[in-house]
Amino acid sequence: DCSEQANTLTSLLRATGTSKENVRVVLGLVDFDGNVGGHAWVEVYEDGNWFQLDATSGPYYDDQSRKLVQSPGLDYNYFKFYPFPVIETWIYYNDIYFYDVEKGTGNAPNKWLN
C-alpha cells in the first residue's frame, strides 16, 4: 500500500537525521501514464526545493502470485530532474506536522505552504 510505504520511508529518513521540517508524506491525485488515482508519496526539501520520492518504485511482493516482482525502481535524484505527475495535492504530514490543503488548516511550517 502506497501510504504505508510512504510512511515507512518518511520514518526512515527522520530516523537517519532528516529534520521534521524537511520531509513529509503527501496524499493526492496523480496521473501515471493515463492511470489516474489517489496516491501517497514522500517529498524531501533540499537546496531550497521540494522533490518527490516514490516509495512504491522498485521490487515488490505480489500477494496474488506470492512472488517477489523485480523492478529497477527510481534513483533518489530522479524527480529532481523529471516532474512527478501530480494533478492535485490533498494532505501533507509527518510524525510532527499536518496540513490539509483544501481546508488550509494544520500546524505545518511555512515552507510547507508554498
Stockholm file with secondary structure:
# STOCKHOLM 1.0

chainA/1-114         DCSEQANTLTSLLRATGTSKENVRVVLGLVDFDGNVGGHAWVEVYEDGNWFQLDATSGPYYDDQSRKLVQSPGLDYNYFKFYPFPVIETWIYYNDIYFYDVEKGTGNAPNKWLN
#=GR chainA/1-114 SS CHHHHHHHHHHHHHHTTCCGGGEEEEEEEEEETTEEEEEEEEEEEETTEEEEECTTCSCEEETTTTEEECCCCCCTTHHHHSCCCEEEEEEEECSSCEEETTTTEECCCGGGGC
#=GC SS_cons         CHHHHHHHHHHHHHHTTCCGGGEEEEEEEEEETTEEEEEEEEEEEETTEEEEECTTCSCEEETTTTEEECCCCCCTTHHHHSCCCEEEEEEEECSSCEEETTTTEECCCGGGGC
//
